[in-house]
Amino acid sequence: MLDELKRAARPLRISVKVIPKSSRTEVVEIQADGTLRVKVAAAPEKGRANAALCEFLADEFGVARSKVEVVAGHTSARKIVMVRE
């Protein structure tokens, strides 16, 4: 399913559940409702986990970091992330 998301038309809104302070940054699973569960190595302090999530997703989707942003849930584990072309 992640491959389907990578090929989807942009802009793309993705629901993400973040697990901060993990040993490494990786996609753990795609839940039944389409939400990505992502482990992030960064701590949830001063936006570090959000920045790490955006950098990771930019690499995964093959776009510049500036094309990925958290648009909702800045201080929550559940976020909406926008990926632009």
PAMAR-748848 format. One record per residue (C-alpha): x negated, y negated, z; residue number from 0; residue in one letter. Coordinates in nm, 4 decimals. Each point is the difference from the previous one (the first is absolute). Example, Ala and Ser with C-alpha at 12.3 -4.5 7.8 and 13.67 -1.06 7.14 Angstrom:
2
       c1       c2       c3 num residu
  -1.2300   0.4500   0.7800   0      a
  -0.1370  -0.3440  -0.0660   1      s
***
This chain:
85
       c1       c2       c3 num residu
   0.0000   0.0000   0.0000   0      m
  -0.2917  -0.2382   0.0605   1      l
  -0.0947   0.0442  -0.3661   2      d
   0.3551  -0.1040  -0.0946   3      e
  -0.0361  -0.3151   0.2097   4      l
  -0.3331  -0.0786  -0.1649   5      k
   0.1660   0.0160  -0.3432   6      r
   0.3143  -0.1923   0.1013   7      a
   0.0767  -0.3427  -0.1444   8      a
  -0.1256  -0.3009   0.1928   9      r
   0.0796  -0.1854   0.2149  10      p
   0.0451   0.2962   0.2301  11      l
   0.1451  -0.0156   0.3529  12      r
  -0.1204   0.2826   0.2224  13      i
   0.1236   0.0951   0.3444  14      s
  -0.2982   0.0934   0.2191  15      v
  -0.0335   0.1434   0.3516  16      k
  -0.3462  -0.0884   0.1314  17      v
  -0.1901   0.2046   0.2579  18      i
  -0.2824  -0.2311   0.1199  19      p
  -0.3275   0.0892   0.1739  20      k
  -0.0328   0.3305  -0.1861  21      s
  -0.3285   0.1716  -0.0760  22      s
   0.0299  -0.0928  -0.3702  23      r
   0.2299  -0.1796  -0.2420  24      t
   0.2152   0.2345  -0.2090  25      e
   0.3525   0.0777  -0.1157  26      v
   0.1345   0.2687   0.2324  27      v
   0.3313   0.0733  -0.1688  28      e
   0.2888  -0.1355  -0.1973  29      i
   0.3155   0.0362   0.2058  30      q
   0.3358   0.1122  -0.1433  31      a
   0.1209  -0.3613  -0.0219  32      d
  -0.3083  -0.0991  -0.2032  33      g
  -0.1860  -0.1667   0.2876  34      t
  -0.3778   0.0431  -0.0107  35      l
  -0.1616   0.0987   0.3308  36      r
  -0.3488  -0.1476  -0.0041  37      v
  -0.2726   0.0423   0.2610  38      k
  -0.2146  -0.3118   0.0306  39      v
  -0.3364  -0.0063   0.1761  40      a
   0.0331  -0.3655   0.1032  41      a
   0.1576  -0.1088   0.3269  42      a
   0.3297  -0.1923  -0.0071  43      p
  -0.1627  -0.3219   0.1191  44      e
  -0.0051  -0.3356  -0.1769  45      k
   0.1300   0.1499  -0.3258  46      g
  -0.2904   0.2432  -0.0393  47      r
   0.2222   0.3034  -0.0573  48      a
   0.2102  -0.1898  -0.2553  49      n
  -0.3132  -0.1109  -0.1851  50      a
  -0.1393   0.3539   0.0014  51      a
   0.3338   0.1347  -0.1267  52      l
   0.0064  -0.2517  -0.2859  53      c
  -0.3602   0.0772  -0.0970  54      e
   0.0703   0.3738   0.0049  55      f
   0.3183  -0.0315  -0.2078  56      l
  -0.1739  -0.2311  -0.2483  57      a
  -0.2649   0.2692  -0.0536  58      d
   0.2651   0.2741  -0.0278  59      e
   0.2061  -0.1953  -0.2549  60      f
  -0.3002  -0.1325  -0.1912  61      g
   0.0842  -0.3676   0.0431  62      v
  -0.1811  -0.2960   0.1552  63      a
   0.0382  -0.0499   0.3753  64      r
   0.1738  -0.3317  -0.0695  65      s
   0.2832   0.1902  -0.1760  66      k
   0.1005   0.1906   0.3163  67      v
   0.1714  -0.1660   0.2961  68      e
   0.2098   0.0883   0.3005  69      v
   0.3311  -0.1808  -0.0544  70      v
   0.1880   0.1293   0.3069  71      a
  -0.0932   0.1599   0.3305  72      g
  -0.3247  -0.1859   0.0660  73      h
   0.0032   0.0962   0.3687  74      t
   0.1855   0.3311  -0.0350  75      s
  -0.1159   0.3512  -0.0870  76      a
   0.2655   0.0036  -0.2759  77      r
  -0.0852  -0.2364  -0.2823  78      k
   0.1098  -0.0961  -0.3485  79      i
  -0.2979  -0.0447  -0.2332  80      v
   0.0173  -0.1657  -0.3406  81      m
  -0.2373   0.1142  -0.2761  82      v
  -0.0186  -0.2366  -0.2966  83      r
  -0.1669   0.0540  -0.3365  84      e
***
